Amino acid sequence: MSLDANDVNKIAHLARLRIEEADVPGYAAQLSEILDLVEQMNAVDTRDVPPMAHPLDAVQRLRPDVVSETDQRDHFQTIAPQTEAGLYLVPKVIE
Amino acid sequence: MSWEIVIGLEVHAQLATQSKIFSGASTAFGAAPNTQACAVDLGLPGVLPVLNEKAVEMAVRFGLAIDAELGHRSVFARKNYFYPDLPKGYQISQFELPIVGKGHVEISPDDGTTKTIGVTRAHLEEDAGKSLHEDFQGLTGIDLNRAGTPLLEIVSEPDMRSVKEAVAYAKKIHQIVVYLGICDGNMQEGSFRVDANVSIRPMGQEKLGTRTELKNINSFRFLEKALNYEIDRQIDIVEGGGRIVQETRLYDADKDETRSMRSKEEANDYRYFPDPDLLPVVLDQELIEAVRAALPELPDAKRARFSAEFGLSAYDAEVLAATRPLADYFEAVVAAGTEPKLAANWVMGDLSGALNKAGLDITDSPVAAAQLAGMIARIMDNTISGKIAKEVFEAMWREGGDADAIIDAKGLKQITDTGALESIVDKIIADNSKQVEQYRAAEEHKRGKMIGFFVGQIMKATQGKANPQQINQLLNAKLNG
């Protein structure tokens, strides 16, 4: 299976990655190789193999429902580009 | 052309945990912006989610309540989503293996019918933060206090065929989650949110029409209005030769209309994949049985029991079982030894009326169940009449105290002494000789009404304290004798 430039640009957009136009053919070739590998694996009969959700053979540990975090807003906001009235400010996202 | 309406609902219920689903930050509503958003909620590098056991238990509670298949092994997935209200760039949700599988609920829309509505699934996920679009010179303000609040998303089958059924289903789910104590149900604060998928098709057609999804509905009344508007809009388009576009539409309560949201993200490009930060969740049978054992009696069961055990009408049972606090109050009044029907009348009548008027919840009632029961006991033993009881009730409501003390202090005890009543009856008969003559001259079937005049006079003379049955007996004996 091979991806073309359009596929690469679409994937980049969905992942919000900015890529250089000159790099697109290279990415297309590399991603196509990965898909080829998947294609090879597809040939293996996996009818009786349950899908793996996680490589570790373990189950999720749960934590008790207790508030353990204190307010560190001022600390966190020192690295925010812009804040006001306790809010993080970002470019307008309204539709 | 006659159209069939097809509706499915997605309910997001915020789970009433103390801390967030994957972090130890508080979920309390109304805190100053971002004071309850910790490193995990902010998606800072290097943090890891750790699942809240209470959120899991609450999801199980819901699953058991709707008789659902529980996902003995469920998996969290990342739903890719680039909005600053979830700074990680994805929402942790569940996709292929949700914690709650297929279940069902019974609804009874007002028309007296009942219908089973399928619940496709319910899964755990994290809520997003809030975006504030005003007042920031062209920028958006982000408050992440809500980010990471546990949500149970409850997805129904497209089983509803009218707006009435959709509203009844939404109310039913609301009642169940509140009864279970897993959600506070507050729609104004967004603790319980409803999205609706709506389509129309020609009556008799099998294939579903193209649907639209309605969002931003924060009350049952708006759900009804939004659905009505959207159904009319779709019918107009199709009858005008147009086609419905699959899209998400926002309900605008001020304008009472739905309008298209620009497509949020290429719809099916959420590119879910299992979250490598979280292991599969396994529900062991022990946990499930422990949760089952602790389930409260649910509204349907309570209603049925109120009818069977107390002989209440379907309507009375429904009203009294509507919320747990009201049902508990009623049962406390009955447990004190009062006659259930009489207790139901007082709880649904004078008490509910007074609470409504004062804008109070049953849990804040100034008249406690024991007080009301004490007063009803005095009606039952004929110390006071039902009419005088209203006066006693008002006094309890205003000033507190128990019924016996009020009856004593105000001298409201019913006159049941036959000798005393007889002399009053004699006096009224003597003072109203003209009416007595008319009564005796009247035909038998008219007398029943006319006797009311004498009863009225006696009640006036005794400030309502005469025992009505005894008066009737005495009057009958004396006037007809």
Boltz contact constraints between the chains, C-beta under 6 A:
constraints:
  - contact:
      token1: [A, 14]
      token2: [B, 269]
      max_distance: 6.0
  - contact:
      token1: [A, 16]
      token2: [B, 82]
      max_distance: 6.0
  - contact:
      token1: [A, 53]
      token2: [B, 75]
      max_distance: 6.0
  - contact:
      token1: [A, 53]
      token2: [B, 274]
      max_distance: 6.0
  - contact:
      token1: [A, 53]
      token2: [B, 280]
      max_distance: 6.0
  - contact:
      token1: [A, 54]
      token2: [B, 279]
      max_distance: 6.0
  - contact:
      token1: [A, 58]
      token2: [B, 279]
      max_distance: 6.0
  - contact:
      token1: [A, 59]
      token2: [B, 279]
      max_distance: 6.0
  - contact:
      token1: [A, 59]
      token2: [B, 280]
      max_distance: 6.0
  - contact:
      token1: [A, 59]
      token2: [B, 282]
      max_distance: 6.0
  - contact:
      token1: [A, 60]
      token2: [B, 51]
      max_distance: 6.0
  - contact:
      token1: [A, 60]
      token2: [B, 278]
      max_distance: 6.0
  - contact:
      token1: [A, 60]
      token2: [B, 279]
      max_distance: 6.0
  - contact:
      token1: [A, 60]
      token2: [B, 281]
      max_distance: 6.0
  - contact:
      token1: [A, 62]
      token2: [B, 51]
      max_distance: 6.0
  - contact:
      token1: [A, 62]
      token2: [B, 53]
      max_distance: 6.0
  - contact:
      token1: [A, 63]
      token2: [B, 50]
      max_distance: 6.0
  - contact:
      token1: [A, 65]
      token2: [B, 17]
      max_distance: 6.0
  - contact:
      token1: [A, 65]
      token2: [B, 18]
      max_distance: 6.0
  - contact:
      token1: [A, 65]
      token2: [B, 19]
      max_distance: 6.0
  - contact:
      token1: [A, 65]
      token2: [B, 52]
      max_distance: 6.0
  - contact:
      token1: [A, 65]
      token2: [B, 54]
      max_distance: 6.0
  - contact:
      token1: [A, 67]
      token2: [B, 18]
      max_distance: 6.0
  - contact:
      token1: [A, 67]
      token2: [B, 19]
      max_distance: 6.0
  - contact:
      token1: [A, 67]
      token2: [B, 24]
      max_distance: 6.0
  - contact:
      token1: [A, 67]
      token2: [B, 26]
      max_distance: 6.0
  - contact:
      token1: [A, 68]
      token2: [B, 24]
      max_distance: 6.0
  - contact:
      token1: [A, 69]
      token2: [B, 24]
      max_distance: 6.0
  - contact:
      token1: [A, 69]
      token2: [B, 25]
      max_distance: 6.0
  - contact:
      token1: [A, 69]
      token2: [B, 38]
      max_distance: 6.0
  - contact:
      token1: [A, 71]
      token2: [B, 35]
      max_distance: 6.0
  - contact:
      token1: [A, 73]
      token2: [B, 34]
      max_distance: 6.0
  - contact:
      token1: [A, 73]
      token2: [B, 35]
      max_distance: 6.0
  - contact:
      token1: [A, 86]
      token2: [B, 32]
      max_distance: 6.0
  - contact:
      token1: [A, 86]
      token2: [B, 33]
      max_distance: 6.0
  - contact:
      token1: [A, 86]
      token2: [B, 34]
      max_distance: 6.0
  - contact:
      token1: [A, 87]
      token2: [B, 33]
      max_distance: 6.0
  - contact:
      token1: [A, 87]
      token2: [B, 141]
      max_distance: 6.0
  - contact:
      token1: [A, 87]
      token2: [B, 142]
      max_distance: 6.0
  - contact:
      token1: [A, 87]
      token2: [B, 143]
      max_distance: 6.0
  - contact:
      token1: [A, 88]
      token2: [B, 142]
      max_distance: 6.0
  - contact:
      token1: [A, 89]
      token2: [B, 136]
      max_distance: 6.0
  - contact:
      token1: [A, 89]
      token2: [B, 139]
      max_distance: 6.0
  - contact:
      token1: [A, 89]
      token2: [B, 141]
      max_distance: 6.0
  - contact:
      token1: [A, 90]
      token2: [B, 84]
      max_distance: 6.0
  - contact:
      token1: [A, 90]
      token2: [B, 140]
      max_distance: 6.0
  - contact:
      token1: [A, 90]
      token2: [B, 142]
      max_distance: 6.0
  - contact:
      token1: [A, 92]
      token2: [B, 138]
      max_distance: 6.0
  - contact:
      token1: [A, 92]
      token2: [B, 140]
      max_distance: 6.0
  - contact:
      token1: [A, 93]
      token2: [B, 140]
      max_distance: 6.0
  - contact:
      token1: [A, 94]
      token2: [B, 133]
      max_distance: 6.0
  - contact:
      token1: [A, 95]
      token2: [B, 261]
      max_distance: 6.0
  - contact:
      token1: [A, 95]
      token2: [B, 262]
      max_distance: 6.0
